[in-house]
Amino acid sequence: MKRIFAAAATLAGAVVLSSGFAFAQSPSGKVSIVTSFAKDVTDPFKRAFEKAVPGVTLDVQNRNTNAAVKLLEETRSNNQIDLMWASAPDAFEVLKGKNLLQKYTPKATGIPEKVGSYPINDKDGAYFGFAASGYGIMWNERYARANKLPDPKEWQDLAKPAFYDHVSIAAPSRSGTTHLTIEAILQGEGWDKGWRTVKEMAGNFRQVTDRSFGVPEAVNSGQVGVGIVIDFFAFSAQAANFPVKFVYPSVSTVVPANIGIIANAPNRAGAEAFVEFILSPAGQEVLLEPGIRRLPVNTATYAKAPKDYPNPFKDPQFQKMALFDVDVSESRTAVVDTLFDQLITFQLDALKAATKSIHDAEAALAKKDNAQARGLVKEARDLIAAMPVDEKQAASSDLRGAFTGGKQKGARQSELEQQWSSFAKERYAQAKAKADEAVKLAR
């Protein structure tokens, strides 16, 4: 009888589902998720999860990463969200630092400790990697042929005159994945050189969009030729037969996309169930669907992937990618995003005008060299590359404090934004004037 009761207790204490994962108690009800992922990604997971775990409904709320973090901060006293699901690891570090994530130990197996040199799961169990993500350049082949664009390989290629007005990016202040891309360049090349690269590319931008998926949509449709994107946007477009290509520049990174259980989650059991599902073999295989095409963290899943599917655990290109320091990124996220907006997003017309004049001057110099004109072009480029703050200042408590809220700090933030905007406006005007003078001298 003791053995019978023990067996019954074991069965009652663990609910095993057909997908092969178990829970301490049977999940049910609504699981609310806030995510930056588009419906193309979330809908297949919703269907698969609700089929695998009968009685549970997934409620998916779409917000960009920064807005999701802000929501969770503002509603912590009456939290109604069970899970945060997004790409940017530094956003999860922010939530962890504010004690907004619930520690958990997934039961899933077959997942390595690291992808490249980056830990897949948070060491304290606050959030978990479910997919790997790389960042790079996507382009429309038909558009490229029509506009005689060369195939880009490196970030600096996008600064070439041929790409003027053909490139699109999402604002890092609105897109966690774009923030990671900019941060990867800054960490890989260094603060000054990295910003020079970013601003030289930006001089060729057609637009800076509000949402990350607006970029691949424009590339797919041929509205713009080139987009700076997270890799799965390109892979899913290729699976849908759009005429696009994608490349990882040598200065890039691969990091996990993450999921975490929110502290005081209303449906803790349901939240755990979704974490277990997304990390299970069944959940990892959903990543291979044509509309998603993300890189699984379970290495066994790649055996079921299509031919030539990128594998960050084996492909040499991923091993060469720059190390990414999430602590550095988290320490200056708001500063980097605000600098991008004040120096690029809100000054794009002035930046493009100065860049076009530089292109014109260099084209003229290629036909008729002039030492004075070349000196002016260099001065113009240096003016564009100039930054109002250095790397140490960007991570300082003074600047960090300016972007953390509060009435006085809000005034400080406005002051900094105005200073940086004026800095950019003045230097871009000076750069254009020097480049225009160089054109006259070269002719």
GUROVO-412333 format. One record per residue (C-alpha): x, y, z; residue number from 1. Coordinates in nm, 3 decimals, decimal comma. Last residue first. Layout:
N
<xx=X&yy=Y&zz=Z&num=NUM>;
...
***
This chain:
443
<xx=3,690&yy=7,184&zz=-6,003&num=443>;
<xx=3,872&yy=7,046&zz=-5,702&num=442>;
<xx=3,871&yy=7,386&zz=-5,528&num=441>;
<xx=3,494&yy=7,430&zz=-5,573&num=440>;
<xx=3,423&yy=7,078&zz=-5,446&num=439>;
<xx=3,648&yy=7,138&zz=-5,143&num=438>;
<xx=3,449&yy=7,449&zz=-5,056&num=437>;
<xx=3,130&yy=7,240&zz=-5,057&num=436>;
<xx=3,300&yy=6,986&zz=-4,832&num=435>;
<xx=3,402&yy=7,260&zz=-4,587&num=434>;
<xx=3,053&yy=7,409&zz=-4,580&num=433>;
<xx=2,894&yy=7,067&zz=-4,539&num=432>;
<xx=3,118&yy=6,983&zz=-4,244&num=431>;
<xx=3,043&yy=7,317&zz=-4,075&num=430>;
<xx=2,669&yy=7,255&zz=-4,109&num=429>;
<xx=2,714&yy=6,901&zz=-3,978&num=428>;
<xx=2,915&yy=7,036&zz=-3,688&num=427>;
<xx=2,661&yy=7,295&zz=-3,583&num=426>;
<xx=2,360&yy=7,063&zz=-3,607&num=425>;
<xx=2,536&yy=6,783&zz=-3,423&num=424>;
<xx=2,641&yy=6,993&zz=-3,124&num=423>;
<xx=2,302&yy=7,164&zz=-3,115&num=422>;
<xx=2,129&yy=6,825&zz=-3,088&num=421>;
<xx=2,375&yy=6,708&zz=-2,825&num=420>;
<xx=2,321&yy=7,018&zz=-2,610&num=419>;
<xx=1,943&yy=7,003&zz=-2,648&num=418>;
<xx=1,938&yy=6,636&zz=-2,550&num=417>;
<xx=2,161&yy=6,707&zz=-2,253&num=416>;
<xx=1,936&yy=6,985&zz=-2,124&num=415>;
<xx=1,625&yy=6,773&zz=-2,172&num=414>;
<xx=1,786&yy=6,493&zz=-1,970&num=413>;
<xx=1,882&yy=6,737&zz=-1,695&num=412>;
<xx=1,525&yy=6,864&zz=-1,677&num=411>;
<xx=1,403&yy=6,506&zz=-1,646&num=410>;
<xx=1,657&yy=6,451&zz=-1,371&num=409>;
<xx=1,499&yy=6,736&zz=-1,176&num=408>;
<xx=1,148&yy=6,594&zz=-1,216&num=407>;
<xx=1,232&yy=6,224&zz=-1,171&num=406>;
<xx=1,330&yy=5,972&zz=-1,431&num=405>;
<xx=1,631&yy=5,749&zz=-1,489&num=404>;
<xx=1,786&yy=5,925&zz=-1,788&num=403>;
<xx=1,988&yy=6,196&zz=-1,616&num=402>;
<xx=2,117&yy=5,946&zz=-1,362&num=401>;
<xx=2,304&yy=5,755&zz=-1,629&num=400>;
<xx=2,465&yy=6,076&zz=-1,746&num=399>;
<xx=2,593&yy=6,175&zz=-1,402&num=398>;
<xx=2,667&yy=5,818&zz=-1,294&num=397>;
<xx=2,916&yy=5,790&zz=-1,578&num=396>;
<xx=2,878&yy=5,528&zz=-1,854&num=395>;
<xx=2,869&yy=5,778&zz=-2,141&num=394>;
<xx=3,132&yy=5,995&zz=-1,970&num=393>;
<xx=3,388&yy=5,717&zz=-1,989&num=392>;
<xx=3,314&yy=5,652&zz=-2,357&num=391>;
<xx=3,348&yy=6,016&zz=-2,461&num=390>;
<xx=3,074&yy=6,277&zz=-2,490&num=389>;
<xx=2,980&yy=6,533&zz=-2,757&num=388>;
<xx=3,110&yy=6,309&zz=-3,037&num=387>;
<xx=3,296&yy=6,414&zz=-3,353&num=386>;
<xx=3,253&yy=6,187&zz=-3,657&num=385>;
<xx=3,077&yy=6,451&zz=-3,867&num=384>;
<xx=3,343&yy=6,709&zz=-3,787&num=383>;
<xx=3,617&yy=6,458&zz=-3,864&num=382>;
<xx=3,466&yy=6,389&zz=-4,206&num=381>;
<xx=3,453&yy=6,759&zz=-4,284&num=380>;
<xx=3,814&yy=6,810&zz=-4,171&num=379>;
<xx=3,920&yy=6,524&zz=-4,397&num=378>;
<xx=3,730&yy=6,679&zz=-4,686&num=377>;
<xx=3,897&yy=7,015&zz=-4,619&num=376>;
<xx=4,241&yy=6,855&zz=-4,629&num=375>;
<xx=4,155&yy=6,687&zz=-4,956&num=374>;
<xx=4,055&yy=7,025&zz=-5,096&num=373>;
<xx=4,387&yy=7,178&zz=-4,995&num=372>;
<xx=4,580&yy=6,894&zz=-5,156&num=371>;
<xx=4,392&yy=6,911&zz=-5,485&num=370>;
<xx=4,350&yy=6,613&zz=-5,716&num=369>;
<xx=4,144&yy=6,639&zz=-6,032&num=368>;
<xx=3,925&yy=6,348&zz=-6,141&num=367>;
<xx=3,921&yy=6,156&zz=-5,813&num=366>;
<xx=3,905&yy=6,492&zz=-5,637&num=365>;
<xx=3,570&yy=6,566&zz=-5,799&num=364>;
<xx=3,427&yy=6,236&zz=-5,678&num=363>;
<xx=3,569&yy=6,304&zz=-5,330&num=362>;
<xx=3,401&yy=6,645&zz=-5,324&num=361>;
<xx=3,067&yy=6,506&zz=-5,438&num=360>;
<xx=3,077&yy=6,232&zz=-5,174&num=359>;
<xx=3,163&yy=6,492&zz=-4,910&num=358>;
<xx=2,873&yy=6,710&zz=-5,025&num=357>;
<xx=2,639&yy=6,412&zz=-5,004&num=356>;
<xx=2,758&yy=6,342&zz=-4,648&num=355>;
<xx=2,689&yy=6,701&zz=-4,538&num=354>;
<xx=2,339&yy=6,687&zz=-4,685&num=353>;
<xx=2,277&yy=6,344&zz=-4,534&num=352>;
<xx=2,376&yy=6,465&zz=-4,187&num=351>;
<xx=2,154&yy=6,771&zz=-4,217&num=350>;
<xx=1,857&yy=6,561&zz=-4,328&num=349>;
<xx=1,920&yy=6,297&zz=-4,060&num=348>;
<xx=1,940&yy=6,536&zz=-3,767&num=347>;
<xx=1,654&yy=6,391&zz=-3,561&num=346>;
<xx=1,752&yy=6,028&zz=-3,618&num=345>;
<xx=2,128&yy=6,088&zz=-3,635&num=344>;
<xx=2,295&yy=6,298&zz=-3,364&num=343>;
<xx=1,999&yy=6,345&zz=-3,129&num=342>;
<xx=1,850&yy=6,000&zz=-3,188&num=341>;
<xx=2,179&yy=5,812&zz=-3,182&num=340>;
<xx=2,296&yy=6,001&zz=-2,874&num=339>;
<xx=1,969&yy=5,917&zz=-2,702&num=338>;
<xx=2,008&yy=5,546&zz=-2,774&num=337>;
<xx=2,371&yy=5,542&zz=-2,660&num=336>;
<xx=2,288&yy=5,734&zz=-2,339&num=335>;
<xx=1,985&yy=5,519&zz=-2,260&num=334>;
<xx=2,181&yy=5,196&zz=-2,302&num=333>;
<xx=2,494&yy=5,312&zz=-2,119&num=332>;
<xx=2,534&yy=5,074&zz=-1,826&num=331>;
<xx=2,330&yy=4,800&zz=-1,996&num=330>;
<xx=2,573&yy=4,778&zz=-2,288&num=329>;
<xx=2,878&yy=4,764&zz=-2,063&num=328>;
<xx=2,711&yy=4,497&zz=-1,850&num=327>;
<xx=2,609&yy=4,302&zz=-2,162&num=326>;
<xx=2,970&yy=4,273&zz=-2,276&num=325>;
<xx=2,969&yy=4,132&zz=-2,629&num=324>;
<xx=3,277&yy=3,951&zz=-2,758&num=323>;
<xx=3,335&yy=4,019&zz=-3,125&num=322>;
<xx=3,255&yy=3,753&zz=-3,379&num=321>;
<xx=3,521&yy=3,510&zz=-3,489&num=320>;
<xx=3,348&yy=3,200&zz=-3,351&num=319>;
<xx=3,033&yy=3,294&zz=-3,539&num=318>;
<xx=3,207&yy=3,284&zz=-3,877&num=317>;
<xx=3,347&yy=2,937&zz=-3,800&num=316>;
<xx=3,003&yy=2,767&zz=-3,818&num=315>;
<xx=2,962&yy=2,505&zz=-3,546&num=314>;
<xx=2,761&yy=2,634&zz=-3,247&num=313>;
<xx=2,624&yy=2,934&zz=-3,435&num=312>;
<xx=2,463&yy=2,703&zz=-3,693&num=311>;
<xx=2,338&yy=2,883&zz=-4,004&num=310>;
<xx=2,095&yy=2,675&zz=-4,217&num=309>;
<xx=2,285&yy=2,558&zz=-4,527&num=308>;
<xx=2,040&yy=2,270&zz=-4,581&num=307>;
<xx=1,716&yy=2,299&zz=-4,389&num=306>;
<xx=1,712&yy=2,230&zz=-4,013&num=305>;
<xx=1,622&yy=1,891&zz=-3,865&num=304>;
<xx=1,976&yy=1,806&zz=-3,753&num=303>;
<xx=1,997&yy=2,165&zz=-3,629&num=302>;
<xx=1,754&yy=2,077&zz=-3,348&num=301>;
<xx=2,020&yy=1,868&zz=-3,171&num=300>;
<xx=2,210&yy=2,187&zz=-3,077&num=299>;
<xx=1,927&yy=2,315&zz=-2,857&num=298>;
<xx=1,983&yy=2,692&zz=-2,869&num=297>;
<xx=1,780&yy=2,729&zz=-3,188&num=296>;
<xx=1,870&yy=2,992&zz=-3,452&num=295>;
<xx=1,562&yy=3,174&zz=-3,580&num=294>;
<xx=1,383&yy=3,102&zz=-3,908&num=293>;
<xx=1,043&yy=3,246&zz=-3,811&num=292>;
<xx=0,802&yy=3,241&zz=-4,107&num=291>;
<xx=0,973&yy=2,939&zz=-4,261&num=290>;
<xx=0,939&yy=2,729&zz=-3,944&num=289>;
<xx=1,277&yy=2,642&zz=-3,792&num=288>;
<xx=1,205&yy=2,819&zz=-3,463&num=287>;
<xx=0,906&yy=2,585&zz=-3,412&num=286>;
<xx=1,164&yy=2,307&zz=-3,382&num=285>;
<xx=1,287&yy=2,458&zz=-3,056&num=284>;
<xx=0,941&yy=2,431&zz=-2,907&num=283>;
<xx=0,905&yy=2,061&zz=-2,987&num=282>;
<xx=1,258&yy=1,985&zz=-2,865&num=281>;
<xx=1,179&yy=2,167&zz=-2,537&num=280>;
<xx=1,307&yy=2,517&zz=-2,461&num=279>;
<xx=0,990&yy=2,694&zz=-2,580&num=278>;
<xx=0,778&yy=2,436&zz=-2,399&num=277>;
<xx=0,959&yy=2,463&zz=-2,067&num=276>;
<xx=0,934&yy=2,842&zz=-2,071&num=275>;
<xx=0,566&yy=2,817&zz=-2,166&num=274>;
<xx=0,492&yy=2,578&zz=-1,880&num=273>;
<xx=0,680&yy=2,797&zz=-1,633&num=272>;
<xx=0,455&yy=3,089&zz=-1,727&num=271>;
<xx=0,145&yy=2,872&zz=-1,691&num=270>;
<xx=0,249&yy=2,764&zz=-1,343&num=269>;
<xx=0,325&yy=3,124&zz=-1,242&num=268>;
<xx=-0,008&yy=3,254&zz=-1,361&num=267>;
<xx=-0,042&yy=3,596&zz=-1,195&num=266>;
<xx=0,336&yy=3,652&zz=-1,217&num=265>;
<xx=0,461&yy=3,798&zz=-0,891&num=264>;
<xx=0,804&yy=3,860&zz=-1,044&num=263>;
<xx=0,795&yy=3,826&zz=-1,421&num=262>;
<xx=0,917&yy=3,502&zz=-1,577&num=261>;
<xx=1,193&yy=3,554&zz=-1,834&num=260>;
<xx=1,248&yy=3,491&zz=-2,203&num=259>;
<xx=1,554&yy=3,564&zz=-2,407&num=258>;
<xx=1,721&yy=3,607&zz=-2,744&num=257>;
<xx=2,075&yy=3,481&zz=-2,702&num=256>;
<xx=2,378&yy=3,667&zz=-2,837&num=255>;
<xx=2,576&yy=3,660&zz=-3,161&num=254>;
<xx=2,805&yy=3,951&zz=-3,236&num=253>;
<xx=2,917&yy=4,178&zz=-3,515&num=252>;
<xx=3,239&yy=4,323&zz=-3,649&num=251>;
<xx=3,315&yy=4,073&zz=-3,928&num=250>;
<xx=2,990&yy=4,173&zz=-4,098&num=249>;
<xx=2,718&yy=3,903&zz=-4,097&num=248>;
<xx=2,566&yy=3,889&zz=-4,443&num=247>;
<xx=2,213&yy=3,862&zz=-4,579&num=246>;
<xx=2,053&yy=3,822&zz=-4,921&num=245>;
<xx=1,706&yy=3,899&zz=-5,047&num=244>;
<xx=1,488&yy=3,807&zz=-5,345&num=243>;
<xx=1,177&yy=3,722&zz=-5,138&num=242>;
<xx=1,103&yy=3,351&zz=-5,161&num=241>;
<xx=0,917&yy=3,316&zz=-4,829&num=240>;
<xx=1,210&yy=3,115&zz=-4,693&num=239>;
<xx=1,435&yy=3,404&zz=-4,797&num=238>;
<xx=1,218&yy=3,646&zz=-4,602&num=237>;
<xx=1,237&yy=3,418&zz=-4,297&num=236>;
<xx=1,617&yy=3,416&zz=-4,322&num=235>;
<xx=1,639&yy=3,794&zz=-4,366&num=234>;
<xx=1,428&yy=3,881&zz=-4,063&num=233>;
<xx=1,603&yy=3,601&zz=-3,875&num=232>;
<xx=1,937&yy=3,780&zz=-3,893&num=231>;
<xx=1,861&yy=4,096&zz=-3,695&num=230>;
<xx=1,857&yy=4,393&zz=-3,928&num=229>;
<xx=2,041&yy=4,677&zz=-4,100&num=228>;
<xx=1,847&yy=4,716&zz=-4,422&num=227>;
<xx=1,942&yy=4,766&zz=-4,786&num=226>;
<xx=1,753&yy=4,843&zz=-5,106&num=225>;
<xx=1,452&yy=5,045&zz=-4,999&num=224>;
<xx=1,093&yy=5,030&zz=-5,116&num=223>;
<xx=1,182&yy=4,694&zz=-5,274&num=222>;
<xx=0,900&yy=4,507&zz=-5,104&num=221>;
<xx=1,133&yy=4,278&zz=-4,910&num=220>;
<xx=1,361&yy=4,568&zz=-4,817&num=219>;
<xx=1,072&yy=4,779&zz=-4,685&num=218>;
<xx=0,933&yy=4,485&zz=-4,485&num=217>;
<xx=1,283&yy=4,412&zz=-4,357&num=216>;
<xx=1,307&yy=4,766&zz=-4,212&num=215>;
<xx=0,955&yy=4,799&zz=-4,070&num=214>;
<xx=1,027&yy=4,489&zz=-3,859&num=213>;
<xx=1,253&yy=4,697&zz=-3,631&num=212>;
<xx=0,990&yy=4,956&zz=-3,547&num=211>;
<xx=1,005&yy=5,335&zz=-3,548&num=210>;
<xx=1,200&yy=5,369&zz=-3,873&num=209>;
<xx=1,516&yy=5,566&zz=-3,955&num=208>;
<xx=1,509&yy=5,653&zz=-4,324&num=207>;
<xx=1,699&yy=5,668&zz=-4,650&num=206>;
<xx=2,029&yy=5,632&zz=-4,467&num=205>;
<xx=2,352&yy=5,723&zz=-4,651&num=204>;
<xx=2,483&yy=5,969&zz=-4,389&num=203>;
<xx=2,393&yy=5,705&zz=-4,135&num=202>;
<xx=2,671&yy=5,480&zz=-4,263&num=201>;
<xx=2,927&yy=5,752&zz=-4,192&num=200>;
<xx=2,758&yy=5,810&zz=-3,857&num=199>;
<xx=2,781&yy=5,445&zz=-3,753&num=198>;
<xx=3,142&yy=5,408&zz=-3,869&num=197>;
<xx=3,251&yy=5,725&zz=-3,687&num=196>;
<xx=3,058&yy=5,608&zz=-3,382&num=195>;
<xx=3,255&yy=5,284&zz=-3,384&num=194>;
<xx=3,588&yy=5,457&zz=-3,434&num=193>;
<xx=3,528&yy=5,677&zz=-3,130&num=192>;
<xx=3,376&yy=5,418&zz=-2,897&num=191>;
<xx=3,581&yy=5,110&zz=-2,990&num=190>;
<xx=3,554&yy=4,894&zz=-3,300&num=189>;
<xx=3,390&yy=4,581&zz=-3,157&num=188>;
<xx=3,228&yy=4,744&zz=-2,856&num=187>;
<xx=3,084&yy=5,034&zz=-3,053&num=186>;
<xx=2,983&yy=4,808&zz=-3,341&num=185>;
<xx=2,816&yy=4,560&zz=-3,104&num=184>;
<xx=2,640&yy=4,851&zz=-2,930&num=183>;
<xx=2,493&yy=4,969&zz=-3,259&num=182>;
<xx=2,366&yy=4,619&zz=-3,338&num=181>;
<xx=2,240&yy=4,563&zz=-2,984&num=180>;
<xx=2,046&yy=4,889&zz=-3,001&num=179>;
<xx=1,902&yy=4,775&zz=-3,331&num=178>;
<xx=1,776&yy=4,458&zz=-3,164&num=177>;
<xx=1,620&yy=4,652&zz=-2,877&num=176>;
<xx=1,420&yy=4,866&zz=-3,118&num=175>;
<xx=1,260&yy=5,202&zz=-3,038&num=174>;
<xx=1,558&yy=5,384&zz=-2,888&num=173>;
<xx=1,774&yy=5,189&zz=-3,132&num=172>;
<xx=1,593&yy=5,366&zz=-3,419&num=171>;
<xx=1,525&yy=5,119&zz=-3,699&num=170>;
<xx=1,755&yy=5,114&zz=-4,001&num=169>;
<xx=1,726&yy=5,179&zz=-4,375&num=168>;
<xx=1,982&yy=5,211&zz=-4,654&num=167>;
<xx=1,947&yy=5,326&zz=-5,019&num=166>;
<xx=1,979&yy=5,706&zz=-4,986&num=165>;
<xx=2,356&yy=5,697&zz=-5,058&num=164>;
<xx=2,466&yy=5,336&zz=-5,105&num=163>;
<xx=2,692&yy=5,399&zz=-5,406&num=162>;
<xx=2,872&yy=5,676&zz=-5,213&num=161>;
<xx=3,028&yy=5,423&zz=-4,973&num=160>;
<xx=2,921&yy=5,434&zz=-4,607&num=159>;
<xx=2,735&yy=5,103&zz=-4,638&num=158>;
<xx=3,065&yy=4,931&zz=-4,717&num=157>;
<xx=3,189&yy=5,043&zz=-4,374&num=156>;
<xx=2,951&yy=4,799&zz=-4,211&num=155>;
<xx=3,119&yy=4,509&zz=-4,390&num=154>;
<xx=3,016&yy=4,270&zz=-4,667&num=153>;
<xx=2,796&yy=4,474&zz=-4,897&num=152>;
<xx=2,708&yy=4,334&zz=-5,243&num=151>;
<xx=2,764&yy=4,616&zz=-5,492&num=150>;
<xx=2,472&yy=4,847&zz=-5,580&num=149>;
<xx=2,398&yy=4,907&zz=-5,947&num=148>;
<xx=2,055&yy=5,062&zz=-5,877&num=147>;
<xx=1,855&yy=4,805&zz=-6,074&num=146>;
<xx=2,089&yy=4,526&zz=-5,967&num=145>;
<xx=2,061&yy=4,621&zz=-5,599&num=144>;
<xx=1,683&yy=4,653&zz=-5,618&num=143>;
<xx=1,660&yy=4,305&zz=-5,767&num=142>;
<xx=1,898&yy=4,165&zz=-5,505&num=141>;
<xx=1,716&yy=4,314&zz=-5,207&num=140>;
<xx=1,957&yy=4,359&zz=-4,918&num=139>;
<xx=2,008&yy=4,246&zz=-4,559&num=138>;
<xx=2,305&yy=4,355&zz=-4,346&num=137>;
<xx=2,398&yy=4,219&zz=-4,003&num=136>;
<xx=2,309&yy=4,112&zz=-3,654&num=135>;
<xx=2,314&yy=3,769&zz=-3,496&num=134>;
<xx=2,056&yy=3,603&zz=-3,273&num=133>;
<xx=2,055&yy=3,279&zz=-3,079&num=132>;
<xx=1,728&yy=3,129&zz=-2,956&num=131>;
<xx=1,564&yy=3,034&zz=-2,624&num=130>;
<xx=1,802&yy=3,211&zz=-2,386&num=129>;
<xx=1,682&yy=3,216&zz=-2,028&num=128>;
<xx=1,606&yy=3,477&zz=-1,764&num=127>;
<xx=1,648&yy=3,528&zz=-1,387&num=126>;
<xx=1,834&yy=3,201&zz=-1,324&num=125>;
<xx=2,129&yy=3,361&zz=-1,146&num=124>;
<xx=2,383&yy=3,283&zz=-1,420&num=123>;
<xx=2,148&yy=3,419&zz=-1,684&num=122>;
<xx=2,116&yy=3,163&zz=-1,960&num=121>;
<xx=2,289&yy=3,138&zz=-2,297&num=120>;
<xx=2,626&yy=3,260&zz=-2,173&num=119>;
<xx=2,818&yy=3,443&zz=-2,452&num=118>;
<xx=3,151&yy=3,324&zz=-2,589&num=117>;
<xx=3,008&yy=3,164&zz=-2,901&num=116>;
<xx=2,672&yy=3,043&zz=-2,776&num=115>;
<xx=2,731&yy=2,936&zz=-2,418&num=114>;
<xx=2,621&yy=2,687&zz=-2,153&num=113>;
<xx=2,497&yy=2,436&zz=-2,408&num=112>;
<xx=2,127&yy=2,334&zz=-2,433&num=111>;
<xx=2,048&yy=1,962&zz=-2,461&num=110>;
<xx=1,821&yy=1,949&zz=-2,157&num=109>;
<xx=1,509&yy=2,137&zz=-2,048&num=108>;
<xx=1,421&yy=2,136&zz=-1,677&num=107>;
<xx=1,433&yy=2,513&zz=-1,647&num=106>;
<xx=1,552&yy=2,660&zz=-1,315&num=105>;
<xx=1,354&yy=2,967&zz=-1,213&num=104>;
<xx=1,419&yy=3,307&zz=-1,060&num=103>;
<xx=1,136&yy=3,557&zz=-1,091&num=102>;
<xx=1,213&yy=3,882&zz=-1,274&num=101>;
<xx=1,123&yy=4,237&zz=-1,169&num=100>;
<xx=1,394&yy=4,269&zz=-0,907&num=99>;
<xx=1,500&yy=4,609&zz=-1,049&num=98>;
<xx=1,841&yy=4,476&zz=-1,147&num=97>;
<xx=1,675&yy=4,177&zz=-1,313&num=96>;
<xx=1,454&yy=4,402&zz=-1,521&num=95>;
<xx=1,754&yy=4,607&zz=-1,635&num=94>;
<xx=1,950&yy=4,288&zz=-1,707&num=93>;
<xx=1,654&yy=4,166&zz=-1,910&num=92>;
<xx=1,676&yy=4,480&zz=-2,123&num=91>;
<xx=2,051&yy=4,416&zz=-2,158&num=90>;
<xx=1,976&yy=4,074&zz=-2,308&num=89>;
<xx=1,788&yy=4,228&zz=-2,604&num=88>;
<xx=1,591&yy=3,970&zz=-2,801&num=87>;
<xx=1,248&yy=3,972&zz=-2,639&num=86>;
<xx=0,995&yy=3,774&zz=-2,434&num=85>;
<xx=0,882&yy=3,902&zz=-2,093&num=84>;
<xx=0,646&yy=3,666&zz=-1,914&num=83>;
<xx=0,356&yy=3,658&zz=-1,667&num=82>;
<xx=0,208&yy=4,007&zz=-1,699&num=81>;
<xx=-0,071&yy=4,142&zz=-1,476&num=80>;
<xx=0,148&yy=4,318&zz=-1,218&num=79>;
<xx=-0,028&yy=4,537&zz=-0,964&num=78>;
<xx=0,260&yy=4,691&zz=-0,767&num=77>;
<xx=0,498&yy=4,626&zz=-1,061&num=76>;
<xx=0,280&yy=4,820&zz=-1,303&num=75>;
<xx=0,517&yy=5,110&zz=-1,384&num=74>;
<xx=0,832&yy=4,901&zz=-1,405&num=73>;
<xx=0,668&yy=4,631&zz=-1,616&num=72>;
<xx=0,531&yy=4,890&zz=-1,855&num=71>;
<xx=0,868&yy=5,065&zz=-1,882&num=70>;
<xx=1,040&yy=4,738&zz=-1,972&num=69>;
<xx=0,778&yy=4,670&zz=-2,239&num=68>;
<xx=0,812&yy=5,022&zz=-2,380&num=67>;
<xx=1,188&yy=4,979&zz=-2,409&num=66>;
<xx=1,150&yy=4,644&zz=-2,584&num=65>;
<xx=0,887&yy=4,748&zz=-2,836&num=64>;
<xx=0,538&yy=4,637&zz=-2,744&num=63>;
<xx=0,323&yy=4,343&zz=-2,855&num=62>;
<xx=0,086&yy=4,179&zz=-2,606&num=61>;
<xx=0,041&yy=3,803&zz=-2,650&num=60>;
<xx=-0,225&yy=3,623&zz=-2,444&num=59>;
<xx=-0,146&yy=3,250&zz=-2,457&num=58>;
<xx=-0,434&yy=3,027&zz=-2,352&num=57>;
<xx=-0,382&yy=2,718&zz=-2,136&num=56>;
<xx=-0,637&yy=2,437&zz=-2,111&num=55>;
<xx=-0,453&yy=2,201&zz=-2,341&num=54>;
<xx=-0,072&yy=2,227&zz=-2,322&num=53>;
<xx=0,074&yy=2,091&zz=-2,647&num=52>;
<xx=-0,199&yy=2,241&zz=-2,867&num=51>;
<xx=-0,188&yy=2,574&zz=-2,684&num=50>;
<xx=0,190&yy=2,574&zz=-2,718&num=49>;
<xx=0,196&yy=2,498&zz=-3,092&num=48>;
<xx=-0,066&yy=2,759&zz=-3,180&num=47>;
<xx=0,089&yy=3,031&zz=-2,962&num=46>;
<xx=0,438&yy=2,948&zz=-3,089&num=45>;
<xx=0,324&yy=2,981&zz=-3,451&num=44>;
<xx=0,151&yy=3,314&zz=-3,367&num=43>;
<xx=0,450&yy=3,469&zz=-3,186&num=42>;
<xx=0,700&yy=3,485&zz=-3,469&num=41>;
<xx=0,488&yy=3,613&zz=-3,758&num=40>;
<xx=0,294&yy=3,807&zz=-3,494&num=39>;
<xx=0,593&yy=4,036&zz=-3,443&num=38>;
<xx=0,834&yy=4,000&zz=-3,152&num=37>;
<xx=0,878&yy=4,283&zz=-2,901&num=36>;
<xx=0,701&yy=4,084&zz=-2,633&num=35>;
<xx=0,469&yy=4,112&zz=-2,335&num=34>;
<xx=0,329&yy=3,772&zz=-2,244&num=33>;
<xx=0,010&yy=3,692&zz=-2,053&num=32>;
<xx=-0,063&yy=3,327&zz=-1,973&num=31>;
<xx=-0,438&yy=3,263&zz=-1,940&num=30>;
<xx=-0,585&yy=2,961&zz=-1,763&num=29>;
<xx=-0,428&yy=2,625&zz=-1,686&num=28>;
<xx=-0,102&yy=2,465&zz=-1,579&num=27>;
<xx=-0,106&yy=2,122&zz=-1,412&num=26>;
<xx=0,130&yy=2,118&zz=-1,115&num=25>;
<xx=0,494&yy=2,026&zz=-1,071&num=24>;
<xx=0,537&yy=2,035&zz=-1,446&num=23>;
<xx=0,676&yy=1,792&zz=-1,703&num=22>;
<xx=0,812&yy=1,803&zz=-2,055&num=21>;
<xx=0,784&yy=1,547&zz=-2,335&num=20>;
<xx=0,561&yy=1,707&zz=-2,594&num=19>;
<xx=0,282&yy=1,471&zz=-2,493&num=18>;
<xx=0,257&yy=1,628&zz=-2,151&num=17>;
<xx=0,371&yy=1,495&zz=-1,815&num=16>;
<xx=0,205&yy=1,634&zz=-1,503&num=15>;
<xx=0,416&yy=1,572&zz=-1,200&num=14>;
<xx=0,298&yy=1,577&zz=-0,840&num=13>;
<xx=-0,012&yy=1,365&zz=-0,892&num=12>;
<xx=0,189&yy=1,091&zz=-1,061&num=11>;
<xx=0,446&yy=1,092&zz=-0,781&num=10>;
<xx=0,174&yy=1,089&zz=-0,518&num=9>;
<xx=0,008&yy=0,791&zz=-0,687&num=8>;
<xx=0,338&yy=0,603&zz=-0,694&num=7>;
<xx=0,396&yy=0,674&zz=-0,326&num=6>;
<xx=0,041&yy=0,566&zz=-0,239&num=5>;
<xx=0,090&yy=0,238&zz=-0,426&num=4>;
<xx=0,431&yy=0,177&zz=-0,266&num=3>;
<xx=0,287&yy=0,240&zz=0,078&num=2>;
<xx=0,000&yy=0,000&zz=0,000&num=1>;
***
